[in-house]
């Protein structure tokens, strides 16, 4: 198993930026898919972005061009750089780690709150 701890959330004005970090408790080299999901009040959890071990990325249409996902396997950390933030980006953001050889399950962080408001 792996523990995922998100950080970097907070309150930001529209148009501002935040950088979220997800620190994993173990080496993430063997974890192919890692990513970020979010859940806004009254809505279901939705995909924000994913990144594979080879660097392939996938973004929700609503964040494409504004958000950038990256991973640093040496630091066991996944990042989400969020620029040009909008009020509709307000949500709890969750780090995700997919299965690997010895742990064939989905893994989730506790979540970090992002609030975009004037």
C-alpha positions as a Python dict, from the first residue, in 0.01 Angstrom:
ca = {
    (1, 'X'): (0, 0, 0),
    (2, 'X'): (93, 364, -22),
    (3, 'X'): (-3, 674, 169),
    (4, 'X'): (-66, 988, -35),
    (5, 'X'): (-53, 1330, 129),
    (6, 'X'): (-166, 1638, -61),
    (7, 'X'): (-52, 1990, 15),
    (8, 'X'): (-59, 2334, -141),
    (9, 'X'): (-430, 2406, -138),
    (10, 'X'): (-578, 2727, -10),
    (11, 'X'): (-768, 3041, -99),
    (12, 'X'): (-677, 3224, -418),
    (13, 'X'): (-835, 3500, -625),
    (14, 'X'): (-966, 3434, -976),
    (15, 'X'): (-679, 3441, -1222),
    (16, 'X'): (-432, 3334, -959),
    (17, 'X'): (-218, 3023, -934),
    (18, 'X'): (-159, 2736, -696),
    (19, 'X'): (78, 2441, -702),
    (20, 'X'): (-47, 2121, -542),
    (21, 'X'): (190, 1849, -430),
    (22, 'X'): (122, 1483, -358),
    (23, 'X'): (388, 1311, -150),
    (24, 'X'): (385, 932, -159),
    (25, 'X'): (512, 713, 123),
    (26, 'X'): (693, 477, -111),
    (27, 'X'): (874, 472, -441),
    (28, 'X'): (634, 557, -723),
    (29, 'X'): (855, 433, -1005),
    (30, 'X'): (644, 117, -1043),
    (31, 'X'): (310, 300, -1034),
    (32, 'X'): (206, 363, -1391),
    (33, 'X'): (-91, 597, -1357),
    (34, 'X'): (-95, 879, -1106),
    (35, 'X'): (-319, 1178, -1112),
    (36, 'X'): (-553, 1429, -960),
    (37, 'X'): (-928, 1424, -915),
    (38, 'X'): (-1156, 1683, -762),
    (39, 'X'): (-1498, 1703, -606),
    (40, 'X'): (-1696, 2025, -588),
    (41, 'X'): (-1989, 2076, -350),
    (42, 'X'): (-2293, 1885, -472),
    (43, 'X'): (-2106, 1717, -756),
    (44, 'X'): (-1943, 1381, -817),
    (45, 'X'): (-1570, 1333, -809),
    (46, 'X'): (-1421, 1399, -1151),
    (47, 'X'): (-1091, 1348, -1328),
    (48, 'X'): (-865, 1651, -1348),
    (49, 'X'): (-544, 1507, -1491),
    (50, 'X'): (-340, 1188, -1509),
    (51, 'X'): (20, 1111, -1593),
    (52, 'X'): (179, 778, -1684),
    (53, 'X'): (521, 649, -1599),
    (54, 'X'): (641, 745, -1946),
    (55, 'X'): (511, 1099, -1915),
    (56, 'X'): (190, 1073, -2109),
    (57, 'X'): (-76, 1311, -1980),
    (58, 'X'): (-451, 1344, -1996),
    (59, 'X'): (-655, 1647, -1890),
    (60, 'X'): (-1018, 1728, -1843),
    (61, 'X'): (-1138, 1969, -2109),
    (62, 'X'): (-1224, 2222, -1841),
    (63, 'X'): (-862, 2255, -1726),
    (64, 'X'): (-666, 2191, -2044),
    (65, 'X'): (-427, 2475, -2115),
    (66, 'X'): (-445, 2601, -1758),
    (67, 'X'): (-329, 2306, -1547),
    (68, 'X'): (-10, 2102, -1580),
    (69, 'X'): (53, 1767, -1413),
    (70, 'X'): (404, 1639, -1356),
    (71, 'X'): (581, 1372, -1155),
    (72, 'X'): (923, 1338, -999),
    (73, 'X'): (984, 971, -932),
    (74, 'X'): (1310, 1045, -750),
    (75, 'X'): (1117, 1255, -499),
    (76, 'X'): (810, 1028, -493),
    (77, 'X'): (596, 1330, -568),
    (78, 'X'): (327, 1431, -816),
    (79, 'X'): (247, 1794, -883),
    (80, 'X'): (-44, 1990, -1024),
    (81, 'X'): (35, 2344, -1136),
    (82, 'X'): (-288, 2539, -1162),
    (83, 'X'): (-289, 2872, -1344),
    (84, 'X'): (-566, 3112, -1442),
    (85, 'X'): (-787, 2972, -1172),
    (86, 'X'): (-1163, 3020, -1196),
    (87, 'X'): (-1433, 3007, -928),
    (88, 'X'): (-1559, 2683, -1084),
    (89, 'X'): (-1225, 2523, -996),
    (90, 'X'): (-1325, 2537, -631),
    (91, 'X'): (-1321, 2181, -498),
    (92, 'X'): (-1142, 1931, -282),
    (93, 'X'): (-853, 1794, -485),
    (94, 'X'): (-749, 1432, -436),
    (95, 'X'): (-427, 1262, -532),
    (96, 'X'): (-467, 925, -704),
    (97, 'X'): (-230, 634, -752),
    (98, 'X'): (-322, 335, -964),
    (99, 'X'): (-232, -28, -903),
    (100, 'X'): (115, -173, -916),
    (101, 'X'): (249, -527, -899),
    (102, 'X'): (215, -586, -525),
    (103, 'X'): (-91, -366, -465),
    (104, 'X'): (-363, -413, -729),
    (105, 'X'): (-591, -142, -593),
    (106, 'X'): (-673, 223, -640),
    (107, 'X'): (-517, 454, -383),
    (108, 'X'): (-643, 793, -272),
    (109, 'X'): (-514, 1081, -68),
    (110, 'X'): (-710, 1264, 197),
    (111, 'X'): (-769, 1570, -19),
    (112, 'X'): (-680, 1937, -5),
    (113, 'X'): (-925, 2225, -37),
    (114, 'X'): (-887, 2475, -319),
    (115, 'X'): (-1110, 2781, -305),
    (116, 'X'): (-1113, 3039, -583),
    (117, 'X'): (-1296, 3353, -477),
    (118, 'X'): (-1262, 3729, -480),
}
